[in-house]
Amino acid sequence: MLQYASATGLMRTILILLLIWFGGKILLRMFAPTIMKFFVKKAEQKFGSQFNPNQQRNYNSSRPEGEVVIDKMPKQETSNKNVGEYVDYEEID
């Protein structure tokens, strides 16, 4: 059996889509502040754990004041002496 689209079916589909669209916009406006607060709180916890003052206080209290500590040594750069000969030059006007 073959079915054809009717004008009432088309209007009903358009009406349902519009209701979903505007209902979604209204719900988003109502719940967006709550959702944003949730994400901001999660980001604050994430960044706060990286810069926790209690952790730094315990870290610094184990060392006497004025002591210098290097946590990471820089990479040793090796120079290649066989690159070539240095040639001094003069500019000619």
MODELLER restraints for C-alpha pairs under 7 A, 6 or more apart:
rsr = mdl.restraints
at = mdl.atoms
